[in-house]
Amino acid sequence: MITCCFMFSMVTDGQIVTIQFIGRIAEGPHEGEVFDTTDAKIAKEEGVYDERYSYEPISFRVGDGEVLPGIEDAVREMGIQDQQTITLTPDAAFGERRSEKVYEVPKTEFEAEPEPDALVNNELGEIGWITEVEDDTVAVDFNHELAGTTIEVELWVVNTIEPDTT
């Protein structure tokens, strides 16, 4: 008789974890739509493929806040090759929509004629989009495009690396 044991270890703070994921809108008129993924095939199938993006697993140090808080919390309960689908409310994802992040900007501040849905940068490098163009002013929204949205993330832990303690 052969007995063996398999040591299952959970992801811990300080480890470098590599994951693959598919992010979807969880509710509302766009429910089920993919907004981001590490899988090029899925991105193409879902119509969100961007040739500038490298579709490959992402790595991050657990506990450093490099990814959405809800994803970091989920991987702490997972081991290598575990798969989990989580639902993240806005507070664990991209935050709530905040009206103070929508600015009325004088139209004269723009070098070119502003158009709705165009992306713009402010002096801090933040990206916003034009939501409305009036005669003299332009409304620019600097909220994350998914702020206020509940999302679903299907994720897989591909690998973990112990922190370097030297």
TORTINU-106930 format. One record per atom (N, C-alpha, C): residue in three letters; x, y, z; atom name. Coordinates in nm, 2 decimals, decimal comma, padded with zeros to 4 digits. Layout:
residues N
   type        X        Y        Z   atom
    ALA        X        Y        Z     CA
...
***
This chain:
residues 166
   type        X        Y        Z   atom
    MET    00,08   -00,12    00,00      N
    MET    00,00    00,00    00,00     CA
    MET    00,09    00,12    00,00      C
    ILE    00,05    00,22   -00,09      N
    ILE    00,13    00,34   -00,09     CA
    ILE    00,04    00,45   -00,04      C
    THR    00,09    00,53    00,05      N
    THR    00,02    00,64    00,10     CA
    THR    00,11    00,77    00,08      C
    CYS    00,04    00,87    00,05      N
    CYS    00,11    00,99    00,02     CA
    CYS    00,02    01,11    00,06      C
    CYS    00,08    01,21    00,09      N
    CYS    00,00    01,32    00,12     CA
    CYS    00,03    01,44    00,03      C
    PHE   -00,06    01,52    00,00      N
    PHE   -00,05    01,63   -00,08     CA
    PHE   -00,07    01,76    00,01      C
    MET    00,03    01,84    00,01      N
    MET    00,02    01,96    00,09     CA
    MET   -00,05    02,07    00,02      C
    PHE   -00,17    02,10    00,06      N
    PHE   -00,24    02,21    00,00     CA
    PHE   -00,22    02,34    00,07      C
    SER   -00,17    02,44    00,01      N
    SER   -00,14    02,56    00,08     CA
    SER   -00,22    02,68    00,02      C
    MET   -00,27    02,76    00,10      N
    MET   -00,34    02,87    00,06     CA
    MET   -00,25    02,99    00,03      C
    VAL   -00,29    03,08   -00,05      N
    VAL   -00,21    03,20   -00,08     CA
    VAL   -00,21    03,29    00,04      C
    THR   -00,09    03,34    00,07      N
    THR   -00,07    03,43    00,19     CA
    THR   -00,01    03,56    00,14      C
    ASP   -00,03    03,66    00,23      N
    ASP    00,03    03,79    00,21     CA
    ASP    00,18    03,78    00,18      C
    GLY    00,23    03,86    00,09      N
    GLY    00,37    03,86    00,05     CA
    GLY    00,40    03,77   -00,06      C
    GLN    00,32    03,67   -00,09      N
    GLN    00,35    03,58   -00,20     CA
    GLN    00,32    03,66   -00,33      C
    ILE    00,39    03,62   -00,44      N
    ILE    00,36    03,66   -00,57     CA
    ILE    00,26    03,56   -00,63      C
    VAL    00,14    03,60   -00,67      N
    VAL    00,04    03,51   -00,72     CA
    VAL    00,02    03,55   -00,87      C
    THR    00,00    03,45   -00,95      N
    THR   -00,03    03,46   -01,09     CA
    THR   -00,17    03,41   -01,11      C
    ILE   -00,26    03,49   -01,17      N
    ILE   -00,39    03,45   -01,20     CA
    ILE   -00,43    03,48   -01,34      C
    GLN   -00,54    03,41   -01,38      N
    GLN   -00,61    03,44   -01,51     CA
    GLN   -00,75    03,48   -01,46      C
    PHE   -00,82    03,56   -01,54      N
    PHE   -00,95    03,60   -01,51     CA
    PHE   -01,04    03,64   -01,62      C
    ILE   -01,17    03,64   -01,60      N
    ILE   -01,27    03,70   -01,69     CA
    ILE   -01,35    03,79   -01,60      C
    GLY   -01,36    03,92   -01,64      N
    GLY   -01,45    04,01   -01,56     CA
    GLY   -01,57    04,04   -01,64      C
    ARG   -01,69    04,03   -01,58      N
    ARG   -01,82    04,06   -01,64     CA
    ARG   -01,90    04,15   -01,56      C
    ILE   -01,99    04,23   -01,63      N
    ILE   -02,09    04,31   -01,56     CA
    ILE   -02,19    04,21   -01,49      C
    ALA   -02,22    04,24   -01,37      N
    ALA   -02,30    04,14   -01,29     CA
    ALA   -02,45    04,17   -01,30      C
    GLU   -02,49    04,30   -01,33      N
    GLU   -02,63    04,33   -01,32     CA
    GLU   -02,66    04,45   -01,41      C
    GLY   -02,79    04,47   -01,44      N
    GLY   -02,83    04,59   -01,52     CA
    GLY   -02,84    04,55   -01,67      C
    PRO   -02,85    04,65   -01,75      N
    PRO   -02,87    04,63   -01,90     CA
    PRO   -02,75    04,56   -01,97      C
    HIS   -02,64    04,57   -01,91      N
    HIS   -02,52    04,51   -01,97     CA
    HIS   -02,47    04,38   -01,90      C
    GLU   -02,56    04,32   -01,82      N
    GLU   -02,53    04,20   -01,74     CA
    GLU   -02,48    04,09   -01,83      C
    GLY   -02,37    04,03   -01,78      N
    GLY   -02,30    03,92   -01,86     CA
    GLY   -02,20    03,97   -01,95      C
    GLU   -02,19    04,10   -01,99      N
    GLU   -02,09    04,15   -02,08     CA
    GLU   -01,95    04,14   -02,02      C
    VAL   -01,85    04,09   -02,10      N
    VAL   -01,71    04,09   -02,05     CA
    VAL   -01,66    04,23   -02,07      C
    PHE   -01,59    04,27   -01,96      N
    PHE   -01,52    04,40   -01,97     CA
    PHE   -01,37    04,39   -01,97      C
    ASP   -01,32    04,28   -01,93      N
    ASP   -01,18    04,25   -01,92     CA
    ASP   -01,15    04,10   -01,91      C
    THR   -01,04    04,06   -01,96      N
    THR   -01,00    03,92   -01,95     CA
    THR   -00,85    03,91   -01,98      C
    THR   -00,79    03,80   -01,93      N
    THR   -00,65    03,76   -01,96     CA
    THR   -00,65    03,66   -02,08      C
    ASP   -00,76    03,63   -02,14      N
    ASP   -00,77    03,53   -02,24     CA
    ASP   -00,81    03,59   -02,38      C
    ALA   -00,71    03,59   -02,47      N
    ALA   -00,73    03,66   -02,60     CA
    ALA   -00,85    03,60   -02,68      C
    LYS   -00,87    03,47   -02,67      N
    LYS   -00,98    03,40   -02,74     CA
    LYS   -01,11    03,45   -02,69      C
    ILE   -01,13    03,46   -02,56      N
    ILE   -01,25    03,51   -02,50     CA
    ILE   -01,27    03,66   -02,54      C
    ALA   -01,16    03,74   -02,53      N
    ALA   -01,17    03,88   -02,57     CA
    ALA   -01,23    03,89   -02,71      C
    LYS   -01,18    03,81   -02,80      N
    LYS   -01,22    03,82   -02,94     CA
    LYS   -01,37    03,78   -02,95      C
    GLU   -01,40    03,66   -02,89      N
    GLU   -01,54    03,62   -02,89     CA
    GLU   -01,64    03,72   -02,84      C
    GLU   -01,60    03,79   -02,73      N
    GLU   -01,69    03,89   -02,67     CA
    GLU   -01,68    04,03   -02,73      C
    GLY   -01,59    04,05   -02,83      N
    GLY   -01,59    04,18   -02,89     CA
    GLY   -01,51    04,29   -02,81      C
    VAL   -01,43    04,24   -02,72      N
    VAL   -01,35    04,34   -02,64     CA
    VAL   -01,20    04,33   -02,66      C
    TYR   -01,16    04,26   -02,77      N
    TYR   -01,02    04,24   -02,80     CA
    TYR   -00,95    04,38   -02,84      C
    ASP   -00,84    04,40   -02,78      N
    ASP   -00,76    04,52   -02,81     CA
    ASP   -00,61    04,47   -02,84      C
    GLU   -00,57    04,49   -02,96      N
    GLU   -00,44    04,44   -03,00     CA
    GLU   -00,32    04,50   -02,92      C
    ARG   -00,34    04,61   -02,86      N
    ARG   -00,24    04,67   -02,78     CA
    ARG   -00,22    04,60   -02,64      C
    TYR   -00,31    04,52   -02,60      N
    TYR   -00,31    04,45   -02,47     CA
    TYR   -00,25    04,31   -02,49      C
    SER   -00,16    04,27   -02,39      N
    SER   -00,11    04,14   -02,40     CA
    SER   -00,19    04,05   -02,31      C
    TYR   -00,26    03,96   -02,37      N
    TYR   -00,35    03,87   -02,30     CA
    TYR   -00,28    03,75   -02,24      C
    GLU   -00,24    03,77   -02,12      N
    GLU   -00,16    03,67   -02,05     CA
    GLU   -00,19    03,68   -01,90      C
    PRO   -00,16    03,57   -01,82      N
    PRO   -00,19    03,58   -01,68     CA
    PRO   -00,12    03,70   -01,62      C
    ILE   -00,18    03,76   -01,51      N
    ILE   -00,12    03,87   -01,44     CA
    ILE   -00,06    03,82   -01,31      C
    SER    00,04    03,89   -01,26      N
    SER    00,11    03,85   -01,14     CA
    SER    00,11    03,98   -01,05      C
    PHE    00,09    03,95   -00,92      N
    PHE    00,09    04,06   -00,82     CA
    PHE    00,13    04,01   -00,68      C
    ARG    00,18    04,10   -00,60      N
    ARG    00,22    04,06   -00,46     CA
    ARG    00,09    04,08   -00,37      C
    VAL    00,05    03,97   -00,31      N
    VAL   -00,07    03,97   -00,23     CA
    VAL   -00,04    04,06   -00,11      C
    GLY   -00,14    04,15   -00,08      N
    GLY   -00,12    04,24    00,03     CA
    GLY   -00,07    04,38   -00,01      C
    ASP   -00,03    04,40   -00,13      N
    ASP    00,03    04,53   -00,18     CA
    ASP   -00,08    04,62   -00,24      C
    GLY   -00,20    04,57   -00,25      N
    GLY   -00,31    04,65   -00,31     CA
    GLY   -00,29    04,68   -00,46      C
    GLU   -00,23    04,59   -00,53      N
    GLU   -00,21    04,61   -00,68     CA
    GLU   -00,33    04,58   -00,76      C
    VAL   -00,42    04,50   -00,70      N
    VAL   -00,54    04,46   -00,78     CA
    VAL   -00,67    04,50   -00,70      C
    LEU   -00,78    04,49   -00,75      N
    LEU   -00,91    04,52   -00,68     CA
    LEU   -00,91    04,45   -00,54      C
    PRO   -00,96    04,52   -00,44      N
    PRO   -00,96    04,46   -00,31     CA
    PRO   -01,03    04,33   -00,30      C
    GLY   -01,14    04,31   -00,37      N
    GLY   -01,22    04,19   -00,37     CA
    GLY   -01,14    04,07   -00,43      C
    ILE   -01,06    04,10   -00,53      N
    ILE   -00,98    03,99   -00,60     CA
    ILE   -00,87    03,95   -00,50      C
    GLU   -00,81    04,05   -00,43      N
    GLU   -00,71    04,01   -00,34     CA
    GLU   -00,76    03,93   -00,22      C
    ASP   -00,88    03,97   -00,17      N
    ASP   -00,94    03,89   -00,07     CA
    ASP   -00,97    03,75   -00,11      C
    ALA   -01,02    03,73   -00,24      N
    ALA   -01,06    03,60   -00,29     CA
    ALA   -00,94    03,51   -00,30      C
    VAL   -00,82    03,56   -00,35      N
    VAL   -00,71    03,47   -00,37     CA
    VAL   -00,65    03,43   -00,24      C
    ARG   -00,67    03,50   -00,13      N
    ARG   -00,62    03,46    00,00     CA
    ARG   -00,69    03,33    00,05      C
    GLU   -00,81    03,30   -00,01      N
    GLU   -00,88    03,18    00,02     CA
    GLU   -00,86    03,07   -00,08      C
    MET   -00,76    03,08   -00,17      N
    MET   -00,74    02,99   -00,28     CA
    MET   -00,60    02,93   -00,27      C
    GLY   -00,58    02,82   -00,34      N
    GLY   -00,45    02,76   -00,36     CA
    GLY   -00,42    02,75   -00,51      C
    ILE   -00,31    02,70   -00,55      N
    ILE   -00,27    02,68   -00,69     CA
    ILE   -00,38    02,59   -00,76      C
    GLN   -00,42    02,64   -00,88      N
    GLN   -00,51    02,57   -00,97     CA
    GLN   -00,66    02,58   -00,92      C
    ASP   -00,68    02,65   -00,81      N
    ASP   -00,82    02,67   -00,77     CA
    ASP   -00,89    02,77   -00,86      C
    GLN   -01,01    02,75   -00,88      N
    GLN   -01,10    02,84   -00,96     CA
    GLN   -01,21    02,89   -00,88      C
    GLN   -01,25    03,01   -00,89      N
    GLN   -01,36    03,07   -00,81     CA
    GLN   -01,42    03,18   -00,89      C
    THR   -01,55    03,19   -00,88      N
    THR   -01,63    03,31   -00,94     CA
    THR   -01,68    03,39   -00,82      C
    ILE   -01,64    03,52   -00,82      N
    ILE   -01,68    03,61   -00,71     CA
    ILE   -01,76    03,72   -00,77      C
    THR   -01,85    03,78   -00,69      N
    THR   -01,93    03,89   -00,72     CA
    THR   -01,88    04,01   -00,63      C
    LEU   -01,84    04,12   -00,69      N
    LEU   -01,78    04,23   -00,62     CA
    LEU   -01,88    04,35   -00,63      C
    THR   -01,92    04,40   -00,52      N
    THR   -02,00    04,52   -00,52     CA
    THR   -01,91    04,64   -00,55      C
    PRO   -01,96    04,75   -00,58      N
    PRO   -01,88    04,87   -00,62     CA
    PRO   -01,77    04,90   -00,51      C
    ASP   -01,80    04,89   -00,38      N
    ASP   -01,70    04,92   -00,28     CA
    ASP   -01,58    04,82   -00,29      C
    ALA   -01,59    04,70   -00,34      N
    ALA   -01,48    04,61   -00,35     CA
    ALA   -01,42    04,60   -00,49      C
    ALA   -01,48    04,68   -00,58      N
    ALA   -01,43    04,68   -00,72     CA
    ALA   -01,38    04,82   -00,75      C
    PHE   -01,46    04,90   -00,83      N
    PHE   -01,42    05,03   -00,88     CA
    PHE   -01,47    05,15   -00,81      C
    GLY   -01,54    05,13   -00,69      N
    GLY   -01,59    05,23   -00,61     CA
    GLY   -01,73    05,28   -00,66      C
    GLU   -01,79    05,36   -00,58      N
    GLU   -01,92    05,42   -00,62     CA
    GLU   -01,90    05,54   -00,71      C
    ARG   -02,00    05,57   -00,79      N
    ARG   -01,99    05,69   -00,88     CA
    ARG   -01,99    05,81   -00,78      C
    ARG   -01,91    05,91   -00,81      N
    ARG   -01,90    06,03   -00,72     CA
    ARG   -01,92    06,15   -00,81      C
    SER   -02,03    06,23   -00,77      N
    SER   -02,06    06,35   -00,85     CA
    SER   -01,95    06,45   -00,85      C
    GLU   -01,87    06,45   -00,75      N
    GLU   -01,76    06,55   -00,74     CA
    GLU   -01,65    06,51   -00,84      C
    LYS   -01,65    06,40   -00,91      N
    LYS   -01,55    06,36   -01,01     CA
    LYS   -01,60    06,40   -01,15      C
    VAL   -01,72    06,47   -01,16      N
    VAL   -01,77    06,52   -01,29     CA
    VAL   -01,75    06,67   -01,29      C
    TYR   -01,68    06,72   -01,38      N
    TYR   -01,64    06,86   -01,39     CA
    TYR   -01,70    06,93   -01,51      C
    GLU   -01,74    07,06   -01,48      N
    GLU   -01,79    07,15   -01,59     CA
    GLU   -01,66    07,23   -01,63      C
    VAL   -01,61    07,21   -01,75      N
    VAL   -01,49    07,27   -01,80     CA
    VAL   -01,53    07,37   -01,91      C
    PRO   -01,47    07,49   -01,90      N
    PRO   -01,49    07,59   -02,01     CA
    PRO   -01,45    07,53   -02,14      C
    LYS   -01,53    07,55   -02,24      N
    LYS   -01,50    07,49   -02,38     CA
    LYS   -01,37    07,55   -02,43      C
    THR   -01,33    07,67   -02,39      N
    THR   -01,21    07,73   -02,44     CA
    THR   -01,08    07,65   -02,39      C
    GLU   -01,10    07,56   -02,29      N
    GLU   -00,98    07,49   -02,24     CA
    GLU   -00,94    07,38   -02,34      C
    PHE   -01,02    07,35   -02,43      N
    PHE   -01,00    07,24   -02,53     CA
    PHE   -00,93    07,29   -02,66      C
    GLU   -00,82    07,22   -02,70      N
    GLU   -00,75    07,26   -02,82     CA
    GLU   -00,84    07,23   -02,95      C
    ALA   -00,91    07,12   -02,94      N
    ALA   -00,99    07,08   -03,06     CA
    ALA   -01,14    07,08   -03,01      C
    GLU   -01,23    07,08   -03,11      N
    GLU   -01,37    07,08   -03,07     CA
    GLU   -01,41    06,95   -02,99      C
    PRO   -01,45    06,97   -02,87      N
    PRO   -01,48    06,85   -02,79     CA
    PRO   -01,61    06,78   -02,84      C
    GLU   -01,60    06,64   -02,83      N
    GLU   -01,71    06,56   -02,87     CA
    GLU   -01,75    06,46   -02,76      C
    PRO   -01,88    06,43   -02,75      N
    PRO   -01,93    06,34   -02,65     CA
    PRO   -01,86    06,20   -02,66      C
    ASP   -01,82    06,14   -02,55      N
    ASP   -01,76    06,01   -02,54     CA
    ASP   -01,61    06,01   -02,58      C
    ALA   -01,55    06,13   -02,61      N
    ALA   -01,41    06,14   -02,63     CA
    ALA   -01,33    06,13   -02,50      C
    LEU   -01,22    06,07   -02,50      N
    LEU   -01,14    06,06   -02,38     CA
    LEU   -01,05    06,18   -02,37      C
    VAL   -01,03    06,23   -02,25      N
    VAL   -00,94    06,34   -02,22     CA
    VAL   -00,86    06,32   -02,10      C
    ASN   -00,74    06,39   -02,09      N
    ASN   -00,66    06,38   -01,97     CA
    ASN   -00,66    06,51   -01,90      C
    ASN   -00,65    06,51   -01,77      N
    ASN   -00,64    06,64   -01,70     CA
    ASN   -00,49    06,66   -01,67      C
    GLU   -00,46    06,77   -01,60      N
    GLU   -00,32    06,80   -01,57     CA
    GLU   -00,25    06,70   -01,48      C
    LEU   -00,33    06,62   -01,41      N
    LEU   -00,27    06,52   -01,32     CA
    LEU   -00,26    06,38   -01,39      C
    GLY   -00,29    06,38   -01,52      N
    GLY   -00,28    06,26   -01,60     CA
    GLY   -00,40    06,16   -01,58      C
    GLU   -00,50    06,21   -01,51      N
    GLU   -00,62    06,12   -01,50     CA
    GLU   -00,70    06,12   -01,63      C
    ILE   -00,76    06,01   -01,66      N
    ILE   -00,84    05,99   -01,78     CA
    ILE   -00,99    06,01   -01,75      C
    GLY   -01,05    06,09   -01,83      N
    GLY   -01,20    06,11   -01,81     CA
    GLY   -01,26    06,11   -01,95      C
    TRP   -01,39    06,11   -01,96      N
    TRP   -01,45    06,11   -02,09     CA
    TRP   -01,56    06,22   -02,09      C
    ILE   -01,58    06,28   -02,20      N
    ILE   -01,67    06,39   -02,22     CA
    ILE   -01,81    06,33   -02,23      C
    THR   -01,90    06,38   -02,14      N
    THR   -02,03    06,33   -02,13     CA
    THR   -02,13    06,42   -02,19      C
    GLU   -02,10    06,55   -02,20      N
    GLU   -02,19    06,65   -02,25     CA
    GLU   -02,12    06,77   -02,30      C
    VAL   -02,16    06,82   -02,42      N
    VAL   -02,10    06,94   -02,47     CA
    VAL   -02,21    07,05   -02,49      C
    GLU   -02,20    07,16   -02,42      N
    GLU   -02,29    07,27   -02,43     CA
    GLU   -02,22    07,38   -02,51      C
    ASP   -02,29    07,50   -02,52      N
    ASP   -02,24    07,61   -02,60     CA
    ASP   -02,10    07,66   -02,54      C
    ASP   -02,10    07,67   -02,41      N
    ASP   -01,98    07,73   -02,34     CA
    ASP   -01,90    07,63   -02,25      C
    THR   -01,96    07,52   -02,21      N
    THR   -01,90    07,43   -02,12     CA
    THR   -01,91    07,28   -02,17      C
    VAL   -01,82    07,21   -02,11      N
    VAL   -01,81    07,06   -02,14     CA
    VAL   -01,81    06,99   -02,01      C
    ALA   -01,89    06,88   -02,00      N
    ALA   -01,90    06,80   -01,88     CA
    ALA   -01,80    06,68   -01,90      C
    VAL   -01,70    06,67   -01,81      N
    VAL   -01,60    06,56   -01,82     CA
    VAL   -01,61    06,48   -01,69      C
    ASP   -01,63    06,35   -01,71      N
    ASP   -01,65    06,25   -01,60     CA
    ASP   -01,51    06,18   -01,58      C
    PHE   -01,46    06,19   -01,45      N
    PHE   -01,33    06,13   -01,42     CA
    PHE   -01,35    06,01   -01,33      C
    ASN   -01,48    05,96   -01,31      N
    ASN   -01,50    05,84   -01,24     CA
    ASN   -01,45    05,72   -01,33      C
    HIS   -01,41    05,61   -01,27      N
    HIS   -01,38    05,49   -01,35     CA
    HIS   -01,51    05,45   -01,42      C
    GLU   -01,49    05,41   -01,55      N
    GLU   -01,61    05,37   -01,63     CA
    GLU   -01,70    05,27   -01,57      C
    LEU   -01,64    05,19   -01,47      N
    LEU   -01,72    05,09   -01,40     CA
    LEU   -01,76    05,13   -01,26      C
    ALA   -01,73    05,25   -01,22      N
    ALA   -01,77    05,30   -01,09     CA
    ALA   -01,92    05,28   -01,07      C
    GLY   -01,96    05,23   -00,96      N
    GLY   -02,10    05,21   -00,93     CA
    GLY   -02,16    05,08   -00,98      C
    THR   -02,07    05,00   -01,04      N
    THR   -02,12    04,87   -01,11     CA
    THR   -02,08    04,75   -01,03      C
    THR   -02,17    04,66   -01,01      N
    THR   -02,14    04,53   -00,95     CA
    THR   -02,08    04,44   -01,06      C
    ILE   -01,97    04,38   -01,03      N
    ILE   -01,91    04,29   -01,13     CA
    ILE   -01,89    04,15   -01,08      C
    GLU   -01,87    04,06   -01,18      N
    GLU   -01,84    03,92   -01,15     CA
    GLU   -01,71    03,89   -01,21      C
    VAL   -01,62    03,82   -01,13      N
    VAL   -01,49    03,79   -01,18     CA
    VAL   -01,47    03,64   -01,16      C
    GLU   -01,44    03,57   -01,27      N
    GLU   -01,41    03,43   -01,27     CA
    GLU   -01,26    03,43   -01,27      C
    LEU   -01,19    03,37   -01,17      N
    LEU   -01,05    03,37   -01,16     CA
    LEU   -00,99    03,23   -01,13      C
    TRP   -00,87    03,21   -01,17      N
    TRP   -00,79    03,09   -01,15     CA
    TRP   -00,65    03,13   -01,10      C
    VAL   -00,61    03,06   -00,99      N
    VAL   -00,47    03,08   -00,95     CA
    VAL   -00,38    02,99   -01,03      C
    VAL   -00,29    03,04   -01,10      N
    VAL   -00,21    02,97   -01,19     CA
    VAL   -00,08    02,92   -01,12      C
    ASN   -00,02    03,02   -01,03      N
    ASN    00,10    02,99   -00,97     CA
    ASN    00,12    03,08   -00,85      C
    THR    00,20    03,04   -00,76      N
    THR    00,24    03,13   -00,65     CA
    THR    00,40    03,12   -00,63      C
    ILE    00,46    03,22   -00,59      N
    ILE    00,60    03,23   -00,56     CA
    ILE    00,61    03,28   -00,42      C
    GLU    00,69    03,21   -00,34      N
    GLU    00,72    03,26   -00,20     CA
    GLU    00,80    03,39   -00,20      C
    PRO    00,77    03,48   -00,11      N
    PRO    00,85    03,61   -00,11     CA
    PRO    00,99    03,58   -00,08      C
    ASP    01,08    03,67   -00,14      N
    ASP    01,22    03,66   -00,12     CA
    ASP    01,25    03,72    00,02      C
    THR    01,30    03,63    00,11      N
    THR    01,33    03,68    00,25     CA
    THR    01,48    03,71    00,27      C
    THR    01,56    03,72    00,16      N
    THR    01,70    03,75    00,18     CA
    THR    01,72    03,89    00,18      C
***
